[in-house]
């Protein structure tokens, strides 16, 4: 069975599958990202204040913590069924506002979408890692990550048009239909691929080719359970603990700025809602540039080298932001560099993470998802507090320090897997 699952695939088939997964993920990411610019419209729709709804949005950030509870399922049962289940969960959640125009229904939809993403992403990343060799995995991972920028640049404006034309519930209907169609497409069109070493052997050291006298593959330990749960991975592997701390620090630093940059631009330059939308476009194109950059150079330059260089670039841009003075073009340029460096750093580390535990990729990437959510939740909670007490200077200094700490953790605790 496992040998049948490992049938050869053409480059065209691989490109088709990556395109399918990327398009499906655009719907998932749009469900997360469109909420921010249209928070007032959604709040009016259910008859609550924007601040009350923002508390629900903050709560949904913790939905990513569900990832480790289900992360190892895809290691045991296959990636495709988990992705289908996540998309069906999103479709179910999006149906709630269509049935009832209430805060409770909206909250269920927002939380279901966040949970679906926390379940879907580790399975997707595990699927890509199972199918694409590490030497070219940076490009493949980056292609699927294009969905993050596309959700902001294309998905969010489309949701805005739907709200204006049909009301605040229309985006949820559209996203629910897209999720249902995506589940059907993944179930019927996406090839399932057995994870590496599915025969029960775990590679621990290099060894000469050919079997040993007792028939065991050289360089491999005897059959052992290779699919470990998230807690077991964290307990037994120092590099995974270091990677988890790296993610939390990196995300925490970026979120500190993300939650206050609009307020800073408004107070420092007198920007209003329409002009603040320009800043969102700048960030969207910076993210797109980061994802394309990883796709273009990560595999040739070396993924770890790219992550370290991009993180340093982001840290320097954080420090430069308060020195923009009264120059709006300089401020927007520095914001572009911040988010370009951050996106290069974050997306560049994902293929590294997928190779740290080949037999437990679903479990490991669920740790990544949970650490990302935790970092964002902590940053969202602390950003406003820091800004009120020290302005952008304190937020930027803290973000730069956390980014440098993250790079130190990566440098000392996580080695580049073999094959660049």
Legacy VTK file of the C-alpha trace (Angstrom):
# vtk DataFile Version 3.0
C-alpha trace
ASCII
DATASET POLYDATA
POINTS 420 float
0.000 0.000 0.000
2.689 2.485 0.969
4.621 1.768 -2.212
1.478 2.391 -4.250
0.993 5.698 -2.507
4.520 6.679 -3.469
3.797 6.451 -7.180
5.835 8.797 -9.360
4.207 12.120 -10.088
4.877 14.520 -12.903
5.903 18.115 -12.424
2.602 19.164 -14.018
0.687 17.106 -11.477
2.649 18.624 -8.642
2.045 22.148 -9.944
-1.680 21.417 -10.272
-1.898 20.140 -6.710
0.011 23.113 -5.307
-2.293 25.485 -7.201
-5.351 23.694 -5.817
-4.083 23.883 -2.243
-3.127 27.538 -2.643
-6.568 28.504 -3.965
-8.305 26.623 -1.149
-6.051 28.340 1.366
-6.955 31.774 -0.058
-10.513 31.161 1.175
-9.274 30.110 4.620
-6.979 33.108 4.971
-9.618 35.515 3.665
-11.913 34.286 6.422
-9.294 35.469 8.916
-8.072 38.677 7.278
-11.214 40.359 5.958
-12.566 40.857 9.471
-10.109 43.591 10.467
-10.999 46.317 7.940
-14.725 45.570 8.167
-15.009 45.144 11.920
-17.354 48.180 12.290
-19.717 46.858 9.597
-19.844 43.414 11.221
-20.423 44.964 14.653
-23.324 47.065 13.335
-24.770 43.972 11.710
-25.133 42.165 15.037
-25.908 45.306 17.063
-22.801 45.483 19.260
-19.935 47.926 19.670
-16.759 47.537 17.684
-14.840 47.079 20.933
-17.098 44.185 21.971
-16.563 42.429 18.665
-12.825 43.079 18.814
-12.742 41.016 22.010
-14.199 38.095 20.063
-11.532 38.587 17.400
-8.850 38.533 20.089
-10.348 35.341 21.521
-10.239 33.574 18.163
-6.451 34.009 18.099
-6.321 31.313 20.773
-8.172 28.883 18.498
-4.811 28.025 16.959
-3.912 26.282 20.196
-6.198 23.431 19.142
-3.557 22.416 16.598
-1.419 20.201 18.880
-4.542 18.333 20.033
-5.198 17.076 16.500
-1.833 17.604 14.808
-0.621 14.020 14.837
-3.841 12.679 13.285
-2.583 13.468 9.794
0.637 11.559 10.556
-1.408 8.442 11.278
-4.501 8.797 9.079
-3.225 10.793 6.116
-3.074 14.464 5.213
-5.996 14.591 2.813
-8.783 13.495 5.216
-7.640 16.081 7.773
-7.647 18.864 5.184
-11.138 17.866 4.055
-12.407 17.820 7.642
-10.954 21.289 8.289
-12.674 22.722 5.218
-15.996 21.158 6.215
-15.605 22.712 9.669
-15.125 26.112 8.031
-18.189 25.584 5.825
-20.259 24.654 8.875
-19.040 27.679 10.826
-19.760 30.056 7.942
-23.348 28.804 7.800
-24.044 30.118 11.304
-24.391 33.840 10.430
-26.550 32.909 7.451
-28.973 31.195 9.843
-28.959 33.749 12.668
-27.937 37.433 12.694
-26.530 37.390 16.220
-23.240 37.971 17.988
-23.165 34.322 19.046
-23.518 33.086 15.456
-20.845 35.505 14.250
-18.502 34.483 17.064
-18.990 30.788 16.209
-18.168 31.526 12.568
-14.994 33.438 13.396
-13.764 30.804 15.836
-14.621 27.925 13.472
-12.631 29.549 10.662
-9.633 30.022 12.961
-9.865 26.410 14.155
-10.163 25.171 10.583
-6.983 27.010 9.625
-5.156 25.592 12.663
-6.120 22.077 11.536
-5.660 22.576 7.793
-2.247 24.265 7.705
-0.169 21.560 9.457
-1.726 18.882 7.246
-1.029 20.941 4.119
2.563 21.633 5.118
3.065 17.976 5.970
1.646 16.989 2.577
4.027 19.342 0.756
6.992 18.073 2.783
6.061 14.433 2.105
5.966 15.065 -1.627
8.666 17.682 -2.328
12.386 17.034 -1.598
13.923 19.389 0.954
16.289 20.893 -1.621
13.332 22.441 -3.496
10.802 22.650 -0.674
11.289 26.364 -0.028
9.707 27.184 -3.371
6.783 24.794 -2.851
5.993 26.067 0.645
6.268 29.681 -0.534
3.777 29.038 -3.342
1.140 27.937 -0.840
1.998 30.934 1.359
1.065 33.291 -1.502
-2.471 32.707 -0.273
-1.746 34.911 2.768
-1.007 38.019 0.706
-3.764 37.164 -1.793
-6.296 37.101 1.040
-5.460 40.719 1.895
-5.000 42.039 -1.637
-7.867 40.152 -3.319
-10.044 38.379 -0.778
-10.639 41.284 1.595
-11.694 43.751 -1.165
-14.051 41.098 -2.572
-15.623 40.696 0.875
-15.984 44.477 1.099
-17.873 44.496 -2.191
-20.154 41.696 -0.962
-20.914 43.580 2.251
-21.760 46.744 0.321
-23.951 44.897 -2.194
-25.657 42.224 -0.086
-25.030 42.918 3.601
-22.582 41.799 6.276
-23.546 38.107 6.099
-22.740 37.750 2.389
-18.989 37.103 2.809
-19.704 34.180 5.127
-22.079 32.619 2.602
-19.463 32.979 -0.142
-16.633 31.675 2.029
-18.745 28.739 3.205
-19.516 27.750 -0.391
-15.834 28.125 -1.290
-14.841 25.895 1.640
-17.371 23.246 0.637
-16.168 23.299 -2.963
-12.576 23.156 -1.723
-13.313 20.103 0.413
-14.816 18.328 -2.601
-11.850 19.270 -4.796
-9.279 18.120 -2.236
-11.130 14.855 -1.653
-11.437 13.998 -5.348
-8.433 15.643 -7.024
-5.558 15.715 -4.520
-3.235 12.711 -4.441
-2.545 11.234 -1.011
1.148 10.618 -0.392
2.616 8.347 2.260
4.934 10.168 4.666
8.646 9.290 4.576
9.646 6.084 6.350
6.038 4.945 6.486
7.294 1.354 6.484
8.243 1.837 10.126
11.962 2.610 9.869
13.496 5.740 11.312
16.726 7.134 9.840
19.237 8.034 12.545
22.611 8.030 10.830
24.208 7.807 7.442
25.124 4.351 6.324
26.189 2.439 3.225
23.536 1.398 0.766
22.036 -2.065 0.791
20.525 -4.269 3.496
22.397 -5.769 6.408
22.736 -9.501 6.952
19.364 -9.648 8.760
17.584 -7.759 5.977
17.326 -4.391 7.731
18.143 -1.270 5.709
21.574 0.093 6.586
21.642 3.359 8.485
18.150 2.753 9.866
17.065 1.731 13.315
14.784 -1.302 13.664
11.030 -0.690 13.305
9.773 1.741 15.944
6.754 4.041 16.219
7.975 7.130 14.358
4.851 9.263 14.706
5.283 11.176 17.963
2.735 13.533 19.466
3.416 17.244 19.998
4.200 16.908 23.698
6.605 14.034 23.081
8.377 16.072 20.395
8.778 19.039 22.714
9.954 16.848 25.575
12.539 14.866 23.620
13.942 17.279 21.026
15.894 20.395 21.986
15.846 21.793 18.457
12.043 21.700 18.384
11.896 23.567 21.697
14.256 26.169 20.261
12.174 26.472 17.090
9.004 26.922 19.139
10.578 29.729 21.159
11.861 31.289 17.930
8.333 31.425 16.494
6.749 32.875 19.636
9.356 35.662 19.836
9.197 36.449 16.123
5.393 36.612 16.028
5.150 38.527 19.304
7.504 41.209 18.029
5.663 41.656 14.736
2.217 41.725 16.320
3.303 44.482 18.715
3.699 46.726 15.674
0.809 45.355 13.655
-1.797 46.327 16.245
-0.567 49.914 16.672
0.808 51.033 13.300
-2.598 52.362 12.188
-2.970 54.448 15.327
0.581 55.739 14.899
0.041 56.733 11.257
-3.199 58.446 12.184
-1.689 60.463 15.028
1.691 61.210 13.420
0.514 62.030 9.892
-3.211 62.713 10.265
-4.233 59.827 8.029
-7.882 58.865 7.829
-9.563 55.592 6.915
-9.000 55.765 3.150
-5.342 56.684 3.527
-4.841 53.989 6.128
-6.037 51.561 3.481
-2.935 52.544 1.527
-0.799 51.286 4.406
-2.666 47.993 4.229
-1.853 47.738 0.529
1.829 48.453 1.294
1.837 45.620 3.834
0.054 43.290 1.427
2.632 43.875 -1.306
5.460 43.474 1.217
4.038 40.072 2.182
3.690 39.149 -1.469
7.299 40.189 -2.073
8.460 38.075 0.867
6.635 34.993 -0.349
7.946 35.422 -3.896
11.421 36.018 -2.482
11.372 32.722 -0.602
10.108 30.939 -3.715
12.916 32.463 -5.769
16.029 32.353 -3.592
15.522 30.225 -0.469
16.539 26.910 -2.012
19.598 28.406 -3.728
20.824 30.659 -0.931
20.034 28.277 1.918
16.891 28.541 3.990
18.554 29.136 7.356
20.833 31.804 5.892
17.810 33.555 4.360
15.899 33.467 7.641
18.781 34.986 9.591
19.412 37.731 7.040
15.730 38.620 6.657
15.210 38.727 10.416
18.123 41.111 10.799
16.646 43.323 8.059
13.301 43.425 9.867
14.974 44.273 13.198
16.824 47.216 11.645
13.616 48.476 10.031
11.789 48.248 13.381
14.456 50.473 14.900
14.208 52.940 12.015
10.455 53.492 12.157
10.408 56.033 15.033
13.051 58.035 13.144
10.838 58.582 10.126
10.073 62.068 11.439
7.334 63.790 9.469
8.050 61.948 6.213
5.103 59.733 5.308
6.898 58.138 2.299
9.798 57.168 4.582
7.404 55.742 7.170
5.576 53.666 4.560
8.894 52.554 3.078
10.121 51.358 6.452
6.813 49.555 7.058
7.320 47.822 3.718
10.814 46.695 4.756
9.571 45.519 8.164
6.913 43.273 6.678
9.088 42.167 3.768
11.822 41.057 6.175
9.326 39.448 8.522
7.605 37.504 5.742
10.920 36.297 4.305
11.922 35.191 7.787
8.663 33.444 8.687
7.998 31.721 5.367
11.679 30.832 5.004
11.713 28.888 8.266
8.656 26.738 7.415
10.545 24.278 5.173
13.204 23.977 7.890
10.517 23.055 10.396
9.015 20.412 8.105
12.329 18.495 8.067
13.053 18.388 11.803
10.771 15.394 12.453
9.979 13.666 9.125
7.856 10.979 10.761
5.799 13.457 12.778
5.366 16.385 10.427
1.698 16.923 11.203
2.392 17.036 14.937
5.390 19.343 14.524
3.620 21.791 12.220
0.712 21.898 14.661
3.240 23.092 17.252
4.296 25.772 14.775
0.664 26.831 14.316
0.054 26.950 18.060
3.245 28.926 18.688
2.236 31.371 15.942
-1.182 31.860 17.532
0.318 32.273 20.992
2.801 34.875 19.776
0.054 36.816 18.002
-2.245 36.694 21.029
0.505 37.940 23.362
1.484 40.695 20.929
-2.112 41.829 20.460
-2.538 42.028 24.229
0.726 43.855 24.902
0.934 46.159 21.874
-1.640 48.730 22.937
-0.368 48.710 26.521
3.197 49.425 25.419
2.083 52.090 22.947
0.086 53.948 25.618
3.146 54.058 27.863
5.991 54.722 25.465
4.619 55.337 21.996
5.964 53.774 18.848
9.553 54.013 20.079
9.004 51.491 22.870
6.983 49.174 20.616
9.652 49.270 17.894
12.527 48.749 20.303
10.733 45.799 21.907
9.893 44.307 18.495
13.511 44.617 17.357
14.777 43.030 20.573
12.358 40.105 20.302
13.309 39.556 16.666
17.013 39.476 17.533
16.281 37.084 20.410
14.388 34.847 17.967
17.361 34.832 15.593
19.702 33.933 18.452
17.491 30.985 19.380
17.475 29.796 15.778
21.226 30.295 15.361
22.143 28.347 18.486
19.364 25.789 18.649
18.335 24.787 15.124
20.690 23.513 12.421
19.933 23.573 8.705
18.789 20.076 7.666
20.882 18.323 5.053
20.217 19.372 1.472
20.144 23.149 2.079
LINES 1 421
420 0 1 2 3 4 5 6 7 8 9 10 11 12 13 14 15 16 17 18 19 20 21 22 23 24 25 26 27 28 29 30 31 32 33 34 35 36 37 38 39 40 41 42 43 44 45 46 47 48 49 50 51 52 53 54 55 56 57 58 59 60 61 62 63 64 65 66 67 68 69 70 71 72 73 74 75 76 77 78 79 80 81 82 83 84 85 86 87 88 89 90 91 92 93 94 95 96 97 98 99 100 101 102 103 104 105 106 107 108 109 110 111 112 113 114 115 116 117 118 119 120 121 122 123 124 125 126 127 128 129 130 131 132 133 134 135 136 137 138 139 140 141 142 143 144 145 146 147 148 149 150 151 152 153 154 155 156 157 158 159 160 161 162 163 164 165 166 167 168 169 170 171 172 173 174 175 176 177 178 179 180 181 182 183 184 185 186 187 188 189 190 191 192 193 194 195 196 197 198 199 200 201 202 203 204 205 206 207 208 209 210 211 212 213 214 215 216 217 218 219 220 221 222 223 224 225 226 227 228 229 230 231 232 233 234 235 236 237 238 239 240 241 242 243 244 245 246 247 248 249 250 251 252 253 254 255 256 257 258 259 260 261 262 263 264 265 266 267 268 269 270 271 272 273 274 275 276 277 278 279 280 281 282 283 284 285 286 287 288 289 290 291 292 293 294 295 296 297 298 299 300 301 302 303 304 305 306 307 308 309 310 311 312 313 314 315 316 317 318 319 320 321 322 323 324 325 326 327 328 329 330 331 332 333 334 335 336 337 338 339 340 341 342 343 344 345 346 347 348 349 350 351 352 353 354 355 356 357 358 359 360 361 362 363 364 365 366 367 368 369 370 371 372 373 374 375 376 377 378 379 380 381 382 383 384 385 386 387 388 389 390 391 392 393 394 395 396 397 398 399 400 401 402 403 404 405 406 407 408 409 410 411 412 413 414 415 416 417 418 419
